[in-house]
Amino acid sequence: MTRRLPLPTLLSFALVAFTLECDNEVEHWAPHRTTHYGPSAEAEAGPWAVSMVMWFNCLRFVPEEGVVIREVERLARTRTNWDGMRPWGYVYFEPDPGDKRSKPPQSALVVRATAKGRKAQEVWREVLVAVEDRWRERFDGGAIDELRRALVAVANQFEVPLPDCMPILKYGLLGEGPKAARSARSEKDLTGLCLPALLARVLLAFALEFERESDVSLAICANVLQVLRDEGTAIRDLPILSGVSKEAIAMALGFLAKRGYVSVLTERRVKKVIPGPAGVQARENGERWLGAIEGRWGKRYGADTIEALKKALERIAGDGTSEGSPLFAGLDPWPEGWRARMPKPTTLPHYPMVLHRGGYPDGS
């Protein structure tokens, strides 16, 4: 019998695919620019392209009249990359007229969307609805309805409301839950949440539980340790094997090598990474904890509920590869998009690598 994939892996496949599809549409609908590929055809002065997470953790909560920065973080239940969103062209800061301090902290400043930021807000609102409607047509509405019901059944049982997106990963590529001050329970019915928000909440809850027990983040375990061969793996092959960017791989390997989980050496001018005893143990522990937490969730949230969720995800995600996953049917980028100039991925990440670089789910 084929071994079933872990629940967080299936959640990641679905969330990453939805995100990439939305990102491609936003870049098609709105002017933008990139570091390596320049501006889109319509606007040399467009904002720097960012991913869906930056809508959920920032732009979504910036009204036309402006808002104090700390209020955005309270509403989003997670932090954003203000040092990016401002120079990238989406927002600007002003002093709060009611704050008489000579030099108030950044958290007390008022943030407002630029004209480019307001355009991005309009596009993101439309794209999220359009892509979810497209998924209902592609997978038939019943499959998406089943998935939504299963996600709501789990997420409605969480004691603390979580953000509607995966947080920007901290050092060690660790996840981050909402701070205690933001944790008052405020929601009971989550049926109105969009599909990626539901996927993110359930996946983040699993990751936070995993990382309370593991010395290595779920992002590193799932995307790096799990693909390493004991005899060594060429570093240049890791982006293809994992589905995440070389920059994200470099961050993960730096963490692992510094702590003795892996060693990096050069053989015949090829850099290879080899897991040491600690790395092998961390990989085995990770596999064991994935199963243990999934079993724990069955007891906590209902075995039938978790089984329904896995079946719904398996139906649309398959094995997460370009050959075995229906999700890839929606991942061809528009010709003008920057991903059209990149090698086509052969697998989706087993965990989103959301970095400060723009929030892309594969660490791009």
Secondary structure, DSSP 8 states (H G I E B T S, - for coil): ------HHHHHHHHHHHHHHHHHHHHHHHS--EETTTEE-TT-TT--B---THHHHTTGGG--TT-EEHHHHHHHHTS---HHHHTTTTSEEEE--TT---SS--GGGSEEEE-HHHHHHHHHHHHHHHHHHHHHHHHH-HHHHHHHHHHHHHHHTT-SS---SS-----GGG------GGG-----S--TTS-HHHHHHHHHHHHHHHHHHH-SS-HHHHHHTGGG--TT-EEGGGHHHHHSS-HHHHHHHHHHHHHTTSEEEEEETTEEEEEE-HHHHHHHHHHHHHHHHHHHHHHHHH-HHHHHHHHHHHHHHHTTSBTTT-GGGGG----TTSGGGGS---SB--SS-B--TTT--TB--
